Amino acid sequence: MIDMFRGVFNHVSRMHRPQILRCLKRNESTLTHPERSLILGIETSCDETGAAVVDCHGNIISESLHSQLQTHLSLGGIIPPLARDLHAENIENVVQSALAKANIDVSQLAAVAATVKPGLPLSLAVGTNYAKALCKQFNKKFIPIHHMEAHALTARMVEQVDFPFLVLLVSGGHCLLAIAHSVEEFHRLGESIDLAPGDALDKVARRLKLRNISEYSSISGGRAVELLARKGNISAFDYKSPLSVYKDCSFSFSGLGNGFLRHLLREEKRFGIEADVVLPNVADFCASFQHAVVSHICKRLQRGMVYVDEKNLIPKESRKLVVSGGVACNEYLRDCLGIVCNEMGYTLVTPPPKLCTDNGIMIAWNGMEKWKAQVGIVDDIDAVKIDAKAKLGTDISKDVENSKISCKWIKLTTKNLTSPPTSA
């Protein structure tokens, strides 16, 4: 194509030659040097409208994000039709802002990537349809993105993480443990059979009425629990460890929620709590529940690490655990995971908190990973459909269960939570 244009070049007037040369140079760079290409990523899987442009080196050329947090906080939770309407209202400005900050237009992109699975179907449709329209208008390649794959690979933007590696994804909608073998190949060791940890923490925050405390009224429930937990006693209330008789890597948080409710009702009766009054020992509730959630995650992770060792699935000299998703921002969780990694011979890799939550950057980067590997790039845009309940990778949880792995649990004590080894 470039040679064809050069052949015509001599017939073009001198006045237009500089402009055509710039166009040729730009397109030749994209076609012959895909490593120099730029990818636009669009994220609308839940309640954040995000867009970003990245290059192959992990440089964030630009980003734009519109959060719906305050709207949904005021309503007590995410309302899917409202989330869709807010995405539709803001996506044009968000995407155009990302392009303007990058000082480019769509014609200069190699491809457009967008989240198509999993997530809220009404929200997914907004970003997917917008990205498809851009690709059709400007004749660009479309790269459909699996939301959880994007979370799993974000760490490779900021640190050298070679395949294979272990990945723990913890958020408001997911909790899973998997081995990442390549950009597109994942083996899932276990996942939550009911609630996600972020959802459990948010429910506890609502039931404790943390929004009635002024300093926590404008932040997410999980973050409020984390901050209050720093003032509380992790041993104030006892919780039965979920799934303790099952020798697998599944997660479960509904039982912890039921235990919390029993403690709460008893304490509210003891203190005579009514209406919007907050319990005087609310910090102890937050500390003990958060510790129960984190302890459960660490135990299932530890069994997964033993399984990896027994099957020799990751070379011992390069074992890394990547942790991402919104709950990965929780510092107490990071500290405890650091203890487990230190004991089990892993390096803990945690992307900066900004990159753990939903954003356009991780979608753009996942698109770039696929662009460089030349995988997952679709020709038939109309054939791409959203999938609200898509799983990550191949399920090998049955093999984990059949291995019948017993563990001597690593203690997560206050003493060894002082300075755990972390990175990134």
Kinemage of the C-alpha trace (Angstrom):
@kinemage 1
@onewidth
@group {chain A} dominant
@subgroup {mainchain}
@vectorlist {calphas} color= white
{ca met a 1} P 0.000 0.000 0.000
{ca ile a 2} L 2.801 2.411 0.890
{ca asp a 3} L 4.614 1.682 -2.387
{ca met a 4} L 1.428 2.342 -4.326
{ca phe a 5} L 1.094 5.768 -2.729
{ca arg a 6} L 4.734 6.556 -3.431
{ca gly a 7} L 4.179 5.709 -7.082
{ca val a 8} L 1.433 8.295 -7.309
{ca phe a 9} L 3.402 10.873 -5.353
{ca asn a 10} L 5.222 12.388 -8.364
{ca his a 11} L 1.888 13.297 -9.962
{ca val a 12} L 0.796 15.378 -6.978
{ca ser a 13} L 1.327 19.120 -6.881
{ca arg a 14} L 4.226 20.428 -4.813
{ca met a 15} L 1.806 22.281 -2.547
{ca his a 16} L 0.267 19.012 -1.252
{ca arg a 17} L 3.436 16.927 -1.080
{ca pro a 18} L 4.433 17.802 2.526
{ca gln a 19} L 0.990 16.857 3.832
{ca ile a 20} L 1.002 13.537 1.960
{ca leu a 21} L 4.532 12.747 3.130
{ca arg a 22} L 3.443 13.179 6.761
{ca cys a 23} L 0.503 10.863 6.135
{ca leu a 24} L 2.717 8.272 4.455
{ca lys a 25} L 5.226 8.381 7.272
{ca arg a 26} L 2.548 7.936 9.906
{ca asn a 27} L 0.859 5.019 8.133
{ca glu a 28} L 4.150 3.360 7.208
{ca ser a 29} L 5.180 3.528 10.861
{ca thr a 30} L 1.971 1.805 11.905
{ca leu a 31} L 2.141 -0.873 9.217
{ca thr a 32} L 5.835 -1.728 9.392
{ca his a 33} L 6.494 -0.929 13.049
{ca pro a 34} L 3.504 -2.138 15.080
{ca glu a 35} L 5.535 -1.627 18.243
{ca arg a 36} L 5.175 2.131 17.732
{ca ser a 37} L 1.406 1.966 17.484
{ca leu a 38} L -1.093 3.595 19.806
{ca ile a 39} L -4.163 1.865 21.203
{ca leu a 40} L -7.305 3.527 22.500
{ca gly a 41} L -9.031 1.642 25.322
{ca ile a 42} L -12.658 2.136 26.378
{ca glu a 43} L -14.080 0.814 29.656
{ca thr a 44} L -17.778 0.784 30.642
{ca ser a 45} L -18.233 -2.605 32.340
{ca cys a 46} L -19.791 -1.242 35.522
{ca asp a 47} L -19.981 2.304 36.876
{ca glu a 48} L -16.852 4.003 35.508
{ca thr a 49} L -16.647 5.554 32.056
{ca gly a 50} L -12.972 5.395 31.124
{ca ala a 51} L -10.803 5.940 28.076
{ca ala a 52} L -7.039 6.018 27.588
{ca val a 53} L -4.304 5.881 24.974
{ca val a 54} L -1.141 3.825 25.599
{ca asp a 55} L 1.940 2.838 23.641
{ca cys a 56} L 3.806 -0.470 23.553
{ca his a 57} L 6.178 0.484 26.362
{ca gly a 58} L 3.408 0.944 28.876
{ca asn a 59} L 3.498 4.701 28.615
{ca ile a 60} L 0.144 6.286 29.339
{ca ile a 61} L -0.180 8.864 26.604
{ca ser a 62} L -3.485 10.132 27.957
{ca glu a 63} L -6.437 9.140 30.089
{ca ser a 64} L -9.919 10.362 30.897
{ca leu a 65} L -12.338 9.021 33.508
{ca his a 66} L -15.839 9.890 34.633
{ca ser a 67} L -16.851 8.290 37.938
{ca gln a 68} L -20.431 7.551 38.950
{ca leu a 69} L -19.403 6.861 42.563
{ca gln a 70} L -21.218 9.737 44.248
{ca thr a 71} L -24.434 9.114 42.330
{ca his a 72} L -24.568 5.452 43.300
{ca leu a 73} L -23.461 6.116 46.887
{ca ser a 74} L -26.421 8.438 47.346
{ca leu a 75} L -28.751 5.714 46.046
{ca gly a 76} L -27.279 2.924 48.177
{ca gly a 77} L -25.920 0.897 45.274
{ca ile a 78} L -25.528 0.621 41.508
{ca ile a 79} L -28.756 0.795 39.512
{ca pro a 80} L -27.974 -0.760 36.072
{ca pro a 81} L -30.319 1.395 33.924
{ca leu a 82} L -29.002 4.550 35.575
{ca ala a 83} L -25.403 3.407 35.106
{ca arg a 84} L -26.137 2.841 31.406
{ca asp a 85} L -27.653 6.295 31.008
{ca leu a 86} L -24.681 7.953 32.690
{ca his a 87} L -22.278 6.047 30.420
{ca ala a 88} L -24.240 7.124 27.358
{ca glu a 89} L -24.257 10.717 28.561
{ca asn a 90} L -20.511 10.890 29.191
{ca ile a 91} L -18.761 8.495 26.811
{ca glu a 92} L -18.374 10.978 23.955
{ca asn a 93} L -16.701 13.569 26.188
{ca val a 94} L -14.520 10.960 27.911
{ca val a 95} L -13.197 9.459 24.666
{ca gln a 96} L -12.705 12.780 22.920
{ca ser a 97} L -10.922 14.126 25.992
{ca ala a 98} L -8.495 11.183 25.944
{ca leu a 99} L -7.763 11.767 22.253
{ca ala a 100} L -7.337 15.525 22.762
{ca lys a 101} L -4.933 15.016 25.669
{ca ala a 102} L -2.909 12.650 23.480
{ca asn a 103} L -2.959 15.272 20.708
{ca ile a 104} L -4.118 12.721 18.139
{ca asp a 105} L -7.262 11.764 16.269
{ca val a 106} L -8.721 8.316 15.636
{ca ser a 107} L -6.969 8.040 12.264
{ca gln a 108} L -3.622 7.865 14.065
{ca leu a 109} L -4.593 4.856 16.185
{ca ala a 110} L -3.607 1.314 15.309
{ca ala a 111} L -6.774 -0.088 16.865
{ca val a 112} L -9.565 0.502 19.375
{ca ala a 113} L -10.039 -1.841 22.338
{ca ala a 114} L -13.164 -2.024 24.485
{ca thr a 115} L -14.470 -4.166 27.326
{ca val a 116} L -17.069 -6.624 26.008
{ca lys a 117} L -17.161 -9.069 28.960
{ca pro a 118} L -17.969 -9.614 31.800
{ca gly a 119} L -19.931 -6.852 33.506
{ca leu a 120} L -23.319 -5.161 33.633
{ca pro a 121} L -24.853 -5.873 30.213
{ca leu a 122} L -26.445 -2.443 29.868
{ca ser a 123} L -23.137 -0.761 30.677
{ca leu a 124} L -21.039 -3.054 28.475
{ca ala a 125} L -23.259 -2.295 25.488
{ca val a 126} L -22.551 1.446 25.665
{ca gly a 127} L -18.769 1.156 25.414
{ca thr a 128} L -18.818 -1.738 22.947
{ca asn a 129} L -21.205 -0.022 20.540
{ca tyr a 130} L -19.291 3.259 20.735
{ca ala a 131} L -15.985 1.508 19.984
{ca lys a 132} L -17.511 -0.408 17.080
{ca ala a 133} L -18.853 2.809 15.587
{ca leu a 134} L -15.411 4.435 15.787
{ca cys a 135} L -13.782 1.451 14.101
{ca lys a 136} L -16.295 1.463 11.276
{ca gln a 137} L -16.096 5.215 10.742
{ca phe a 138} L -12.293 5.311 10.625
{ca asn a 139} L -11.656 1.789 9.271
{ca lys a 140} L -9.779 0.671 12.384
{ca lys a 141} L -9.239 -2.765 13.868
{ca phe a 142} L -11.369 -3.699 16.876
{ca ile a 143} L -9.954 -5.600 19.871
{ca pro a 144} L -12.594 -6.986 22.244
{ca ile a 145} L -11.345 -7.174 25.834
{ca his a 146} L -12.113 -9.528 28.705
{ca his a 147} L -12.304 -7.292 31.788
{ca met a 148} L -10.568 -9.780 34.097
{ca glu a 149} L -7.767 -10.467 31.614
{ca ala a 150} L -7.132 -6.732 31.518
{ca his a 151} L -6.871 -6.586 35.317
{ca ala a 152} L -4.510 -9.565 35.291
{ca leu a 153} L -2.077 -8.024 32.791
{ca thr a 154} L -2.036 -4.426 34.050
{ca ala a 155} L 0.993 -5.134 36.250
{ca arg a 156} L 3.066 -5.770 33.124
{ca met a 157} L 2.820 -2.052 32.383
{ca val a 158} L 4.831 -1.158 35.475
{ca glu a 159} L 7.044 -4.171 36.184
{ca gln a 160} L 8.752 -7.035 34.383
{ca val a 161} L 6.347 -9.927 34.873
{ca asp a 162} L 7.033 -12.872 32.598
{ca phe a 163} L 4.624 -15.686 31.875
{ca pro a 164} L 3.639 -17.870 33.623
{ca phe a 165} L 2.622 -16.132 36.856
{ca leu a 166} L -0.045 -16.467 39.528
{ca val a 167} L -2.795 -13.846 39.573
{ca leu a 168} L -5.335 -13.009 42.278
{ca leu a 169} L -8.208 -10.784 41.176
{ca val a 170} L -10.278 -9.260 43.980
{ca ser a 171} L -12.985 -6.674 43.375
{ca gly a 172} L -16.603 -5.751 43.955
{ca gly a 173} L -17.739 -8.280 41.374
{ca his a 174} L -15.069 -10.985 41.338
{ca cys a 175} L -12.675 -13.056 43.410
{ca leu a 176} L -10.552 -15.596 41.585
{ca leu a 177} L -7.145 -17.220 41.515
{ca ala a 178} L -5.551 -18.215 38.211
{ca ile a 179} L -2.314 -18.916 36.406
{ca ala a 180} L -1.576 -16.613 33.477
{ca his a 181} L 0.284 -18.575 30.795
{ca ser a 182} L 0.083 -16.000 28.003
{ca val a 183} L -1.855 -12.959 26.865
{ca glu a 184} L -4.865 -15.159 26.109
{ca glu a 185} L -4.323 -18.361 28.113
{ca phe a 186} L -5.391 -18.586 31.759
{ca his a 187} L -6.008 -21.576 34.030
{ca arg a 188} L -8.492 -20.837 36.812
{ca leu a 189} L -7.705 -22.533 40.126
{ca gly a 190} L -10.722 -21.210 42.006
{ca glu a 191} L -13.282 -18.427 42.270
{ca ser a 192} L -16.007 -17.188 44.601
{ca ile a 193} L -19.102 -19.368 44.745
{ca asp a 194} L -21.270 -16.498 46.009
{ca leu a 195} L -20.331 -12.922 46.905
{ca ala a 196} L -17.223 -11.036 45.869
{ca pro a 197} L -15.121 -9.525 48.694
{ca gly a 198} L -15.773 -5.948 47.584
{ca asp a 199} L -19.492 -6.587 47.588
{ca ala a 200} L -19.295 -8.136 51.078
{ca leu a 201} L -17.362 -5.140 52.441
{ca asp a 202} L -19.800 -2.680 50.859
{ca lys a 203} L -22.767 -4.516 52.386
{ca val a 204} L -21.140 -4.388 55.830
{ca ala a 205} L -20.483 -0.655 55.414
{ca arg a 206} L -24.125 -0.018 54.546
{ca arg a 207} L -25.428 -2.092 57.474
{ca leu a 208} L -23.056 -0.300 59.869
{ca lys a 209} L -24.384 3.024 58.511
{ca leu a 210} L -20.875 4.337 57.876
{ca arg a 211} L -22.252 7.028 55.548
{ca asn a 212} L -23.696 8.668 58.670
{ca ile a 213} L -20.139 9.388 59.792
{ca ser a 214} L -19.192 12.609 58.017
{ca glu a 215} L -15.580 11.726 57.226
{ca tyr a 216} L -16.664 8.493 55.470
{ca ser a 217} L -19.805 9.782 53.743
{ca ser a 218} L -18.244 10.410 50.342
{ca ile a 219} L -16.049 7.335 49.901
{ca ser a 220} L -16.850 3.761 48.936
{ca gly a 221} L -18.047 1.357 51.598
{ca gly a 222} L -14.995 -0.871 51.312
{ca arg a 223} L -12.640 2.055 51.741
{ca ala a 224} L -14.600 3.275 54.778
{ca val a 225} L -14.331 -0.171 56.368
{ca glu a 226} L -10.577 -0.204 55.723
{ca leu a 227} L -9.991 3.191 57.312
{ca leu a 228} L -12.137 2.479 60.371
{ca ala a 229} L -10.507 -0.939 60.784
{ca arg a 230} L -7.211 0.778 61.571
{ca lys a 231} L -8.785 1.986 64.821
{ca gly a 232} L -10.328 -1.370 65.753
{ca asn a 233} L -9.443 -4.770 67.182
{ca ile a 234} L -9.207 -7.636 64.673
{ca ser a 235} L -10.038 -10.131 67.446
{ca ala a 236} L -13.160 -8.334 68.715
{ca phe a 237} L -15.553 -10.739 66.952
{ca asp a 238} L -14.988 -14.340 65.938
{ca tyr a 239} L -15.782 -15.664 62.471
{ca lys a 240} L -15.846 -19.258 61.288
{ca ser a 241} L -13.453 -19.786 58.405
{ca pro a 242} L -15.496 -20.410 55.222
{ca leu a 243} L -15.132 -23.652 53.247
{ca ser a 244} L -12.691 -25.039 55.827
{ca val a 245} L -13.572 -28.669 55.017
{ca tyr a 246} L -13.139 -28.207 51.254
{ca lys a 247} L -9.620 -28.783 49.954
{ca asp a 248} L -9.856 -26.485 46.964
{ca cys a 249} L -9.248 -22.846 46.075
{ca ser a 250} L -12.859 -21.699 45.987
{ca phe a 251} L -13.863 -18.557 47.886
{ca ser a 252} L -17.052 -17.800 49.820
{ca phe a 253} L -18.039 -14.620 51.669
{ca ser a 254} L -21.779 -15.017 52.305
{ca gly a 255} L -21.158 -17.024 55.472
{ca leu a 256} L -18.974 -14.262 56.852
{ca gly a 257} L -21.817 -11.843 56.113
{ca asn a 258} L -24.242 -14.000 58.071
{ca gly a 259} L -21.827 -14.152 60.992
{ca phe a 260} L -21.450 -10.393 60.889
{ca leu a 261} L -25.214 -9.917 61.006
{ca arg a 262} L -25.535 -12.129 64.097
{ca his a 263} L -22.836 -10.119 65.891
{ca leu a 264} L -24.434 -6.859 64.781
{ca leu a 265} L -27.946 -7.671 65.956
{ca arg a 266} L -26.624 -8.728 69.335
{ca glu a 267} L -24.560 -5.553 69.742
{ca glu a 268} L -27.364 -3.261 68.569
{ca lys a 269} L -29.640 -4.821 71.165
{ca arg a 270} L -26.981 -4.476 73.861
{ca phe a 271} L -26.429 -0.773 73.144
{ca gly a 272} L -30.071 0.009 72.344
{ca ile a 273} L -29.213 1.268 68.854
{ca glu a 274} L -32.054 2.707 66.784
{ca ala a 275} L -32.571 4.446 63.432
{ca asp a 276} L -29.423 6.150 62.098
{ca val a 277} L -27.309 5.842 65.241
{ca val a 278} L -23.895 4.226 64.699
{ca leu a 279} L -22.562 1.603 67.118
{ca pro a 280} L -19.868 2.870 69.492
{ca asn a 281} L -17.665 -0.150 68.690
{ca val a 282} L -18.059 0.181 64.928
{ca ala a 283} L -14.274 0.192 64.404
{ca asp a 284} L -14.015 -3.246 66.010
{ca phe a 285} L -16.691 -4.530 63.628
{ca cys a 286} L -14.739 -3.215 60.652
{ca ala a 287} L -11.391 -4.573 61.851
{ca ser a 288} L -12.628 -8.064 62.675
{ca phe a 289} L -14.716 -8.469 59.524
{ca gln a 290} L -11.942 -7.177 57.260
{ca his a 291} L -9.501 -9.563 58.933
{ca ala a 292} L -11.886 -12.482 58.396
{ca val a 293} L -12.193 -11.638 54.679
{ca val a 294} L -8.435 -11.244 54.241
{ca ser a 295} L -7.623 -14.380 56.227
{ca his a 296} L -9.964 -16.426 54.039
{ca ile a 297} L -8.383 -15.067 50.851
{ca cys a 298} L -4.891 -15.827 52.137
{ca lys a 299} L -5.740 -19.430 53.039
{ca arg a 300} L -7.174 -20.217 49.628
{ca leu a 301} L -4.184 -18.497 48.023
{ca gln a 302} L -1.759 -20.559 50.100
{ca arg a 303} L -3.373 -23.802 48.942
{ca gly a 304} L -3.117 -22.579 45.357
{ca met a 305} L 0.585 -21.893 45.806
{ca val a 306} L 1.136 -25.411 47.188
{ca tyr a 307} L -0.748 -26.821 44.192
{ca val a 308} L 1.461 -24.849 41.786
{ca asp a 309} L 4.535 -26.205 43.593
{ca glu a 310} L 3.370 -29.818 43.505
{ca lys a 311} L 2.522 -29.605 39.798
{ca asn a 312} L 5.604 -27.476 39.003
{ca leu a 313} L 3.462 -25.064 36.988
{ca ile a 314} L 5.625 -21.976 37.549
{ca pro a 315} L 9.456 -22.032 37.713
{ca lys a 316} L 10.598 -21.633 41.328
{ca glu a 317} L 13.164 -18.989 40.441
{ca ser a 318} L 10.579 -16.641 38.928
{ca arg a 319} L 7.417 -17.061 40.955
{ca lys a 320} L 5.329 -13.914 41.133
{ca leu a 321} L 1.852 -13.168 42.428
{ca val a 322} L 0.024 -10.348 40.674
{ca val a 323} L -2.878 -8.875 42.649
{ca ser a 324} L -5.353 -6.531 40.995
{ca gly a 325} L -8.973 -5.374 41.099
{ca gly a 326} L -10.558 -2.706 43.277
{ca val a 327} L -10.075 -4.578 46.578
{ca ala a 328} L -6.357 -4.898 45.777
{ca cys a 329} L -6.108 -1.252 46.868
{ca asn a 330} L -6.761 -2.389 50.458
{ca glu a 331} L -3.466 -1.960 52.316
{ca tyr a 332} L -4.283 -4.549 54.977
{ca leu a 333} L -4.883 -7.141 52.269
{ca arg a 334} L -1.622 -6.191 50.569
{ca asp a 335} L 0.264 -6.530 53.853
{ca cys a 336} L -1.167 -9.976 54.557
{ca leu a 337} L -0.537 -11.164 51.002
{ca gly a 338} L 3.038 -9.972 51.419
{ca ile a 339} L 3.413 -12.280 54.422
{ca val a 340} L 2.087 -15.268 52.474
{ca cys a 341} L 4.328 -14.513 49.498
{ca asn a 342} L 7.377 -14.170 51.725
{ca glu a 343} L 6.698 -17.557 53.328
{ca met a 344} L 5.916 -19.294 50.019
{ca gly a 345} L 8.777 -17.898 47.943
{ca tyr a 346} L 6.808 -15.511 45.749
{ca thr a 347} L 7.362 -11.891 44.791
{ca leu a 348} L 4.230 -9.816 45.317
{ca val a 349} L 3.422 -7.464 42.440
{ca thr a 350} L 0.664 -4.942 43.023
{ca pro a 351} L -0.050 -2.245 40.427
{ca pro a 352} L -0.493 1.295 41.791
{ca pro a 353} L -3.981 1.691 43.325
{ca lys a 354} L -5.002 3.940 40.445
{ca leu a 355} L -4.497 1.038 38.024
{ca cys a 356} L -6.255 -1.549 40.210
{ca thr a 357} L -9.700 -0.017 39.897
{ca asp a 358} L -11.676 -0.016 36.630
{ca asn a 359} L -10.158 2.363 34.090
{ca gly a 360} L -9.479 2.815 30.389
{ca ile a 361} L -5.734 2.368 30.856
{ca met a 362} L -5.929 -1.343 31.602
{ca ile a 363} L -8.220 -1.887 28.600
{ca ala a 364} L -5.856 0.003 26.305
{ca trp a 365} L -2.873 -1.944 27.647
{ca asn a 366} L -4.611 -5.297 27.186
{ca gly a 367} L -5.389 -4.176 23.654
{ca met a 368} L -1.717 -3.339 23.146
{ca glu a 369} L -0.626 -6.743 24.502
{ca lys a 370} L -2.913 -8.414 21.967
{ca trp a 371} L -1.822 -6.067 19.187
{ca lys a 372} L 1.842 -6.897 19.740
{ca ala a 373} L 1.085 -10.626 19.908
{ca gln a 374} L -1.316 -10.289 16.942
{ca val a 375} L -4.042 -12.238 18.724
{ca gly a 376} L -7.662 -11.413 19.505
{ca ile a 377} L -7.961 -8.800 16.741
{ca val a 378} L -11.296 -9.193 14.984
{ca asp a 379} L -12.184 -8.561 11.351
{ca asp a 380} L -15.933 -9.042 11.668
{ca ile a 381} L -16.867 -6.330 14.159
{ca asp a 382} L -20.576 -7.084 14.008
{ca ala a 383} L -19.939 -10.676 15.127
{ca val a 384} L -18.603 -9.509 18.503
{ca lys a 385} L -21.227 -9.775 21.240
{ca ile a 386} L -21.142 -8.731 24.874
{ca asp a 387} L -21.064 -11.493 27.497
{ca ala a 388} L -22.125 -10.351 30.955
{ca lys a 389} L -21.112 -13.574 32.736
{ca ala a 390} L -17.944 -14.635 30.940
{ca lys a 391} L -15.484 -16.707 32.977
{ca leu a 392} L -11.724 -16.248 32.951
{ca gly a 393} L -9.766 -18.922 31.133
{ca thr a 394} L -9.987 -22.693 31.604
{ca asp a 395} L -11.344 -24.128 34.844
{ca ile a 396} L -8.889 -26.547 36.521
{ca ser a 397} L -10.421 -26.251 40.005
{ca lys a 398} L -11.440 -29.930 39.965
{ca asp a 399} L -7.812 -30.987 39.651
{ca val a 400} L -6.963 -28.739 42.610
{ca glu a 401} L -9.716 -30.394 44.640
{ca asn a 402} L -8.608 -33.898 43.620
{ca ser a 403} L -5.075 -33.118 44.810
{ca lys a 404} L -6.462 -33.026 48.402
{ca ile a 405} L -3.896 -30.490 49.582
{ca ser a 406} L -3.699 -29.876 53.326
{ca cys a 407} L -1.902 -26.799 54.635
{ca lys a 408} L -0.426 -25.547 57.852
{ca trp a 409} L -1.822 -22.046 57.661
{ca ile a 410} L 0.555 -19.113 57.750
{ca lys a 411} L -0.228 -16.893 60.731
{ca leu a 412} L -1.246 -13.340 59.973
{ca thr a 413} L -0.331 -11.714 63.272
{ca thr a 414} L -0.020 -8.056 64.195
{ca lys a 415} L 3.694 -8.603 64.800
{ca asn a 416} L 4.494 -9.773 61.271
{ca leu a 417} L 2.274 -7.157 59.632
{ca thr a 418} L 4.836 -4.390 60.193
{ca ser a 419} L 6.833 -4.391 56.957
{ca pro a 420} L 5.908 -7.149 54.486
{ca pro a 421} L 7.803 -7.352 51.186
{ca thr a 422} L 5.858 -5.759 48.340
{ca ser a 423} L 6.719 -4.350 44.957
{ca ala a 424} L 5.275 -1.936 42.383
